[in-house]
Amino acid sequence: MTEIKSTECCGIKEINGLHRKTKRLMLSVCYSFFECDDDAAYLFFSDIVPNRGGLMLAQFIKAHKLGTVHYTGQHENPNSGNQLGMWIWTVDRGGLRDWWYENKKSFDEDWENDSDDY
């Protein structure tokens, strides 16, 4: 399951698990938000560029009207030399809740399915 990590600020959290399929990732985020009361006003996520996990999640959020996403651009990580991108998601709780209720059944039915077709 995707992990949402806390930061020093209770209103800002980090999404991990961008290697997961995008719909599965979003279902996991929604589960944390609405079933575990682990929500926040802002979520951020990062990825090595040109990996596509961060970009695909940002596009998914925009396509489903789940809030606004700001991209910081890519910058070199001085620790690894990799190009790193970061996105900041301002969550639309109403839109996210609606999407969760429309798609929750697929989370409940078969979490082990490795396809985005459910």
N, C-alpha and C positions, 0 to 999 in steps of 0.2 A: 504494500500500500504506500501511496505517496506520503511523505512526511512533511508536516508543516512545523517548522522550527520557530520557537519564540526568539525575540530579540529583547533588548533592555526596555523597549517601548511596547506596551501590551497591544497597541493598535497597528503594529507593523510586524509581519511575519514573513519567513522565507519558505518558498516551495522547493522541495527537493524531489528528485525522481523524474527528471525530464526525459530519461531514456524510455519511459513508458509511453504507450500509445496515447494520443492526445485526449480522446474521449475518456479513456480509463483514468487518466490523470485528473481530468476535471471531475469525474464522478467521485474520486477519492478526496479531492479538495472539498466538494460539496458535503460528503459524508462527515468530514472533520468539522465543517462549519455548522451544519444543521442537525447532526446526530450526536456530536460530541461537544458542542458549544465551544469550539476552538476556532473562533473567527477573529477578524481584524478589519480595519478600514483599508489598509494597504497590504498587498502581498508583493514580494519581489522574487525574481528568479533570474538566474544567470546561466550562461552556457558558453562553451568554447565555440568561437565562430571559425569555420563555417558549419559546425554541427547545426542541425535543424530543429532540435527540440524546443529551444526558446522561441524561435521564430514561429514555429507551428502553434505553440501555445498562445502566443500573442495574436496570431491570426484567428485562432479559434475563439478567443475572448471577444475580439472585435466582430466577427461574423455572427456570433450568437448574442451580441449586445449585452455582455456581462459586465461592462464597465469600460473604463478607458485605460489604455496602456501607453506608457512612455518608454521609449528606447533611449538608452544613454549613449549609444554608439559603441564601437569596439575599441578597446585599448589593450595594450600589452600588459599581461600579468608579469610583474617583475620577479615573481617566485618561480614561474615555470617557462616564461617566454611565449606562452600561448596567447592568442588574441581572445579576449573575453568580452562578451556582450552582457548587458544587464537590462532588464525590463522592470518597470514599476507599474503595478496594476492597482488602480483605484476601483474597488469592487462596487458594483451596482447590486446591492443586496436583494432588491426586489427581482431584478432580472435573473440573478443567480438562483434565487429560491424557485422562481418559475421554471427555469431550466432543470433544476434538481427534481422537482415534482413530476415533470414530464419524462425524465430519464431514469428516475430512481429504480424503476422495475428492473432495468437491465443490470443495475448494480446488485440488486437482491437476487436475481435469477441465477447468474453464472459469473461470478467474479473471476473464476479460473480460466474462462475462455480467453484465448490469446488474440482475438480478432476485434477490430473496431466496428464490425458489422452488427453488433448486438445493440 
